[in-house]
Amino acid sequence: MVCGLAFADDVWPQSFGWPMEHIMVSMDGSDLHAHVNTGPDNRIGMQRFGGEVYSGAADVLTETYYSDQYGWVADGFIDPGAGNSIWIEQVGATGGLNVYEGGMRMMRPSHTYDPIFGTDGSDSAWQWSGMMTHNWYSADSLGEYEAEYRIYVGDGLGNALAGFGEASVTLHFVAVPTPGGAGVFAGVGLIAARRKRGSA
């Protein structure tokens, strides 16, 4: 038996300390509604932390630009009916944007990191539990990214059910250079401000 050696601590993806940005989903009778708490002029930053190798299934984020800032949240009571679920389908996305299943934001070891929304050949539709879920978005290259979603009521297989309304949202991202301090975080806001004013 070898003594005096310690196993390396698990390393989990970072949440940056940024505030959560929620995608609020609500249901009014048979109608679904959804809105995002931030818009295209305030793109969510995805960052790469070079040299970090993440534990277990989270290794899919190693050496990528990533973020879990967006979270799906129920805005009030949602009841799609017995045996039914809320499904979220990615209907469009910028090439190179990948998505992995997360969970409660600060419980990173419990996340599955399974590919979803078409990533690595996964189904484009994802069965949402109705609980707050922060999925992981990642990319290999710097730049701006978008993902468009359709939210609907479906059966256990994801087939849309008649008689229910649908909702849609678009999420906006920008992969930025590896952080060197607070100045980089401010830089994301500066990019958004310049875009809003219409300057280069």
C-alpha positions in Angstrom: 0.0 0.0 0.0 1.4 3.4 -1.0 1.1 6.0 1.7 1.3 9.7 1.6 -0.4 10.1 -1.8 -3.7 11.9 -2.2 -6.1 11.7 -5.1 -6.7 15.0 -7.0 -9.8 16.8 -6.0 -12.7 16.8 -8.5 -12.8 19.8 -10.8 -16.1 21.1 -12.0 -17.0 23.7 -14.6 -17.1 27.3 -13.4 -20.3 29.4 -13.1 -18.3 32.6 -13.3 -20.1 34.3 -10.4 -22.4 35.9 -12.9 -26.1 36.3 -12.0 -28.5 33.7 -13.3 -30.6 34.7 -16.4 -33.9 32.8 -16.5 -36.1 31.6 -19.2 -39.5 31.9 -17.6 -42.1 29.4 -18.7 -45.7 29.7 -17.7 -49.0 28.1 -18.5 -52.4 29.7 -18.7 -55.0 27.0 -19.2 -53.8 25.3 -22.4 -51.6 28.2 -23.5 -47.8 28.3 -22.9 -45.8 31.5 -22.6 -42.1 32.1 -22.3 -39.8 35.0 -22.0 -36.1 35.5 -21.4 -34.9 38.0 -18.8 -32.2 39.3 -21.1 -32.0 40.1 -24.8 -29.8 40.2 -27.9 -28.1 43.4 -26.8 -26.8 41.6 -23.6 -25.4 38.4 -24.9 -24.4 35.8 -22.4 -20.6 35.3 -22.3 -19.0 31.9 -22.8 -15.5 31.6 -21.5 -12.6 29.1 -21.7 -10.5 28.3 -18.7 -7.3 26.9 -20.2 -5.5 24.1 -18.3 -8.6 23.0 -16.4 -9.7 19.4 -16.9 -13.2 18.7 -15.6 -14.2 15.6 -13.7 -16.2 12.7 -15.1 -18.8 13.5 -17.7 -18.1 17.2 -17.3 -15.0 16.6 -19.3 -17.1 17.5 -22.4 -16.5 21.1 -21.5 -12.7 20.9 -21.1 -11.0 23.4 -23.4 -14.2 24.9 -24.7 -15.9 28.3 -24.2 -18.9 27.6 -22.0 -21.6 29.0 -19.8 -24.5 27.8 -17.6 -25.9 31.3 -17.0 -29.3 30.6 -18.7 -31.7 28.6 -16.7 -35.2 27.2 -17.5 -37.6 28.1 -14.7 -41.4 27.6 -14.1 -43.1 30.9 -13.7 -46.0 29.8 -11.5 -47.8 26.4 -11.4 -47.6 24.3 -14.6 -49.9 21.3 -15.2 -49.7 19.8 -18.7 -52.0 17.0 -17.7 -51.4 13.4 -16.5 -48.8 11.6 -18.5 -47.8 14.8 -20.4 -44.7 16.9 -20.2 -43.2 20.2 -21.2 -40.9 19.6 -24.1 -38.3 22.1 -25.4 -37.1 21.7 -29.0 -34.1 23.4 -30.6 -35.4 24.5 -34.0 -32.3 26.5 -35.0 -28.8 27.3 -33.8 -25.5 28.8 -34.9 -23.1 26.1 -36.1 -20.6 25.0 -33.5 -22.9 25.7 -30.5 -23.2 22.6 -28.3 -25.6 21.9 -25.4 -25.2 19.6 -22.4 -27.8 18.8 -19.7 -27.3 20.5 -16.4 -29.4 21.0 -13.4 -29.5 23.2 -10.3 -26.7 25.7 -10.9 -24.6 25.1 -7.8 -25.0 21.3 -7.8 -22.6 20.8 -10.7 -21.5 17.2 -9.7 -25.1 16.1 -10.0 -25.5 17.3 -13.6 -25.5 14.6 -16.3 -23.6 16.5 -19.0 -25.5 14.4 -21.5 -25.6 16.0 -25.0 -29.0 17.4 -25.8 -30.7 19.6 -28.5 -29.0 17.8 -31.4 -25.5 17.9 -29.9 -23.5 14.7 -30.9 -26.6 13.3 -32.7 -28.9 13.7 -29.7 -32.7 14.4 -30.2 -33.5 18.0 -30.9 -36.3 17.9 -28.3 -35.6 17.7 -24.6 -38.1 16.7 -21.9 -37.9 19.3 -19.2 -38.6 18.2 -15.6 -40.2 21.6 -14.7 -37.5 22.2 -12.1 -34.9 25.0 -12.4 -32.4 23.7 -14.9 -29.2 25.4 -16.1 -27.9 23.6 -19.1 -24.3 24.0 -20.4 -23.7 25.8 -23.7 -20.3 25.5 -25.2 -18.3 26.3 -28.4 -14.8 25.7 -29.6 -14.4 29.1 -31.3 -14.7 32.7 -30.4 -17.8 34.6 -31.8 -21.5 35.2 -31.5 -24.0 32.3 -31.2 -27.8 32.0 -31.0 -30.2 29.1 -30.3 -34.0 29.2 -31.0 -36.4 27.1 -29.1 -40.0 25.9 -29.4 -41.7 25.0 -26.1 -44.7 22.7 -26.3 -46.8 20.1 -24.5 -46.1 16.5 -25.5 -46.6 12.9 -24.6 -43.9 10.7 -23.0 -42.3 10.3 -26.4 -42.2 14.0 -27.2 -45.0 14.0 -29.7 -46.8 17.4 -29.6 -50.4 17.2 -28.4 -53.3 19.0 -30.0 -55.2 21.5 -28.0 -52.2 23.2 -26.4 -50.5 26.4 -27.4 -46.8 26.7 -28.0 -44.1 29.3 -27.1 -40.7 30.3 -28.5 -37.6 32.0 -27.3 -34.1 32.8 -28.7 -31.0 32.7 -26.6 -28.0 34.8 -27.4 -24.3 34.1 -26.6 -20.8 35.5 -27.3 -17.6 33.4 -26.7 -15.0 35.8 -25.4 -11.3 35.4 -24.6 -10.0 33.7 -21.5 -10.6 36.0 -18.5 -7.7 37.8 -17.1 -9.7 39.8 -14.6 -12.7 42.0 -14.2 -11.8 43.9 -17.3 -12.9 41.0 -19.5 -16.3 40.8 -17.9 -16.7 44.6 -18.5 -15.7 44.0 -22.1 -18.7 41.8 -22.8 -21.0 44.7 -21.7 -19.0 47.1 -23.9 -19.4 44.9 -27.0 -23.2 44.9 -26.3 -23.3 48.6 -25.8 -21.4 49.3 -29.0 -23.8 47.1 -31.0 -26.8 48.8 -29.5 -25.4 52.2 -30.6 -24.7 50.8 -34.0 -21.0 51.5 -34.0 -18.2 49.0 -34.8 
